[in-house]
Amino acid sequence: MSLSVGQVARLAGVTVRTLHHYDEIGLLTPGERTHAGYRRYTDADLIRLQHILLYRELGFPLDEIAVILDHPHTDELTHLRRQHELLTRQAERLHQVIAAVERALQARTTDITLTPGERFEIFGRFRPEDHEPEVERRWGHTPEHAESRRRVASYTKADWLTIKAEASALNDDLAAACQAGLPPDSPHAMDLAERHRGHITRWFYDCGHDLHQCLGDLYVQDPRFTAVHDAVTPGLAAYLRHAIHANARRHSP
């Protein structure tokens, strides 16, 4: 059974004019004609059209498609294998592009306005955007979260380097106190806890003592936070948590 040009156009999702053009340039000449001269497309023509549309989708110009399809040693299986390989490569490129766009979208949700190179310089392999869905779920409704996002949106690379330097110095001082065996409720340890609270308040949001205690609890309850602190010195997460609670008691009425 053969099909008319209109039927093929509807079936393939192309225009009649496109099929006429393919016929005129010899890319797809219908295998049959009626007595009145109307084009009729056979099954073999439909298979060739399928190949044409696939190669066109892959970006091949029509003259190159003609060379590929008219190669005397190219059979149906070879076409399918070539198309599968090309489509696979295209899919891989698209996945890479999609991943890059998703990373850009996630980066925008954190409101951290840094170039990729600056982000790597500041955060290393840590990607704040990877944790944004969890942050939104747990704290997105809080005024502290809104305030933090408002502030960080204006921070420059210099600001982030200052934040990083302050945090690093504080961690070093906390590690030194922990390693020296100073009790977490000692004046020096509590002063460090207050310095920790002040760092958060200065750069991100107003961190009251009650909220600070919640953060201290999180440092030992969530293994990810524990691992970050204990990487500085073993036991630092628990030490900081005790110092935070002692400092809150010191400042309670």
VMD Tcl script that draws the C-alpha trace (Angstrom):
set ca {
  {0.00 0.00 0.00}
  {1.35 3.44 -0.90}
  {0.50 6.81 0.62}
  {-0.21 10.21 -0.86}
  {2.02 13.19 -0.20}
  {-0.60 14.66 2.15}
  {-0.87 11.43 4.14}
  {2.92 11.18 4.49}
  {3.15 14.84 5.54}
  {0.62 14.29 8.33}
  {2.22 11.02 9.38}
  {5.77 12.43 9.53}
  {4.88 15.85 10.90}
  {6.34 17.75 7.94}
  {4.80 20.00 5.32}
  {3.80 18.98 1.82}
  {6.14 21.68 0.57}
  {9.05 19.99 2.39}
  {8.30 16.68 0.69}
  {8.07 18.40 -2.68}
  {11.47 20.01 -2.02}
  {13.02 16.65 -1.10}
  {11.69 15.28 -4.38}
  {13.01 18.21 -6.40}
  {16.57 17.83 -5.06}
  {16.52 14.07 -5.42}
  {16.70 13.37 -1.67}
  {13.38 11.55 -1.48}
  {11.74 10.64 -4.76}
  {8.44 8.78 -4.36}
  {8.65 5.21 -5.57}
  {5.30 5.36 -7.36}
  {3.21 7.77 -9.38}
  {-0.44 7.62 -10.29}
  {-1.61 7.78 -13.90}
  {-2.35 11.45 -13.23}
  {1.23 12.02 -12.05}
  {0.54 12.30 -8.31}
  {3.25 11.19 -5.92}
  {2.74 7.94 -3.99}
  {5.15 6.90 -1.21}
  {6.03 3.26 -0.58}
  {7.22 1.60 2.65}
  {10.81 1.96 1.44}
  {10.21 5.69 0.91}
  {8.90 6.03 4.46}
  {11.99 4.30 5.85}
  {14.21 6.69 3.88}
  {12.18 9.65 5.15}
  {12.66 8.41 8.69}
  {16.43 8.42 8.16}
  {16.29 11.89 6.58}
  {14.38 13.35 9.50}
  {16.70 11.75 12.06}
  {19.84 13.03 10.36}
  {18.25 16.46 9.93}
  {17.42 16.49 13.66}
  {21.09 15.76 14.33}
  {22.07 18.86 12.37}
  {23.24 17.32 9.08}
  {22.70 19.47 5.95}
  {20.54 17.91 3.26}
  {23.40 17.39 0.79}
  {25.35 15.39 3.38}
  {22.27 13.36 4.24}
  {21.93 12.45 0.57}
  {25.55 11.23 0.46}
  {25.05 9.15 3.61}
  {21.82 7.55 2.41}
  {23.00 6.92 -1.14}
  {26.27 5.27 -0.13}
  {26.21 1.94 -1.95}
  {27.64 -0.03 0.99}
  {25.34 1.38 3.66}
  {22.50 -0.93 4.62}
  {19.58 -0.46 7.00}
  {21.42 -1.88 10.04}
  {24.40 0.40 9.41}
  {22.10 3.44 9.31}
  {20.47 2.45 12.56}
  {23.82 1.91 14.28}
  {25.13 5.26 13.05}
  {21.96 7.02 14.18}
  {22.12 5.31 17.58}
  {25.72 6.43 18.05}
  {24.96 10.01 17.01}
  {21.86 10.19 19.18}
  {23.80 8.81 22.14}
  {26.48 11.46 21.71}
  {23.81 14.15 21.41}
  {22.09 12.85 24.56}
  {25.37 12.97 26.48}
  {25.95 16.57 25.40}
  {22.39 17.47 26.35}
  {22.82 15.86 29.77}
  {25.97 17.93 30.29}
  {24.14 21.10 29.27}
  {21.16 20.25 31.49}
  {23.48 19.57 34.43}
  {25.23 22.90 33.87}
  {21.91 24.74 33.74}
  {20.72 22.96 36.89}
  {23.92 23.95 38.68}
  {23.41 27.54 37.59}
  {19.80 27.47 38.80}
  {20.84 26.00 42.14}
  {23.60 28.56 42.49}
  {21.10 31.36 41.93}
  {18.81 29.99 44.64}
  {21.55 30.46 47.23}
  {21.94 34.12 46.19}
  {25.74 33.75 46.35}
  {26.93 36.03 43.57}
  {30.38 34.62 42.78}
  {31.96 33.36 39.60}
  {32.57 29.59 39.40}
  {36.29 30.18 40.02}
  {35.60 32.37 43.05}
  {33.12 29.83 44.43}
  {35.75 27.11 44.19}
  {38.34 29.36 45.83}
  {36.00 30.11 48.75}
  {34.15 26.84 49.24}
  {36.42 24.27 47.60}
  {34.45 21.13 46.80}
  {31.62 22.15 49.10}
  {28.62 23.30 47.04}
  {26.09 25.31 49.10}
  {23.47 24.90 46.41}
  {23.46 21.12 46.91}
  {22.03 21.65 50.39}
  {19.57 24.40 49.48}
  {16.51 22.09 49.21}
  {17.13 20.77 52.72}
  {17.79 24.27 54.05}
  {14.55 25.51 52.51}
  {12.64 22.56 53.95}
  {13.99 22.95 57.47}
  {14.41 26.71 57.86}
  {12.93 28.35 54.79}
  {9.96 29.68 56.80}
  {12.12 31.43 59.40}
  {13.06 35.13 59.46}
  {16.69 34.12 60.11}
  {16.80 32.30 56.78}
  {15.32 35.28 54.96}
  {17.80 37.63 56.62}
  {20.74 35.40 55.76}
  {19.74 35.26 52.10}
  {19.30 39.03 51.99}
  {22.77 39.59 53.40}
  {24.75 37.07 51.38}
  {23.25 38.39 48.14}
  {25.40 41.52 48.55}
  {28.65 39.83 49.60}
  {31.66 40.14 47.35}
  {34.62 37.82 47.04}
  {36.47 39.97 49.59}
  {33.58 39.57 52.04}
  {33.60 35.80 51.67}
  {37.36 35.64 52.11}
  {36.99 37.64 55.33}
  {34.24 35.31 56.55}
  {36.38 32.30 55.71}
  {39.44 33.74 57.49}
  {37.44 34.60 60.61}
  {35.86 31.14 60.75}
  {39.22 29.44 60.26}
  {40.85 31.47 63.04}
  {37.96 30.71 65.38}
  {38.19 27.00 64.62}
  {41.94 27.07 65.32}
  {41.36 28.76 68.69}
  {38.59 26.32 69.60}
  {40.79 23.38 68.62}
  {43.65 24.74 70.73}
  {41.38 25.09 73.78}
  {40.01 21.58 73.28}
  {43.46 20.07 72.83}
  {44.76 21.91 75.91}
  {42.05 20.26 77.99}
  {40.35 23.50 79.01}
  {36.85 22.72 80.34}
  {34.12 23.81 77.89}
  {32.58 25.87 80.70}
  {35.82 27.71 81.38}
  {35.78 31.47 80.78}
  {38.06 31.16 77.75}
  {35.95 28.43 76.13}
  {32.74 30.38 76.78}
  {34.35 33.49 75.27}
  {35.11 31.47 72.17}
  {31.48 30.31 72.05}
  {30.35 33.92 72.30}
  {32.77 34.80 69.49}
  {31.20 32.01 67.45}
  {27.72 33.47 68.05}
  {28.97 36.94 67.16}
  {30.40 35.67 63.88}
  {27.00 34.30 62.87}
  {25.21 37.47 63.96}
  {27.66 39.75 62.17}
  {27.57 37.95 58.83}
  {24.31 36.01 58.52}
  {21.48 36.65 61.00}
  {20.78 37.71 64.57}
  {21.72 34.58 66.51}
  {20.34 34.77 70.03}
  {21.58 32.47 72.76}
  {18.55 30.16 72.49}
  {19.05 29.75 68.76}
  {22.78 29.35 69.32}
  {22.11 26.43 71.66}
  {19.97 24.80 68.98}
  {22.90 25.12 66.57}
  {25.22 23.58 69.15}
  {22.87 20.62 69.51}
  {22.76 20.25 65.72}
  {26.56 20.00 65.62}
  {26.42 16.73 67.57}
  {23.07 15.41 66.34}
  {23.81 15.64 62.64}
  {26.81 13.45 61.66}
  {27.64 15.78 58.78}
  {28.18 18.76 61.09}
  {30.01 16.55 63.57}
  {32.38 15.34 60.85}
  {33.16 18.91 59.74}
  {34.04 20.05 63.26}
  {35.84 16.88 64.29}
  {37.98 17.11 61.15}
  {39.57 20.18 62.77}
  {40.30 18.20 65.93}
  {38.60 15.08 67.32}
  {35.79 15.85 69.74}
  {35.48 19.50 68.71}
  {31.76 19.27 67.86}
  {30.83 18.10 71.35}
  {33.27 20.53 72.94}
  {31.76 23.49 71.09}
  {28.26 22.37 71.94}
  {29.06 22.27 75.67}
  {30.78 25.67 75.47}
  {27.76 27.17 73.69}
  {25.38 25.91 76.36}
  {27.66 27.10 79.16}
  {27.92 30.52 77.53}
  {24.12 30.74 77.20}
  {23.73 29.95 80.91}
  {26.31 32.61 81.70}
  {24.24 35.20 79.85}
  {20.84 34.07 81.13}
  {19.06 36.44 83.58}
}
mol new
graphics top color blue
foreach p $ca { graphics top sphere $p radius 0.5 }
foreach p [lrange $ca 0 end-1] q [lrange $ca 1 end] { graphics top cylinder $p $q radius 0.2 }
display resetview
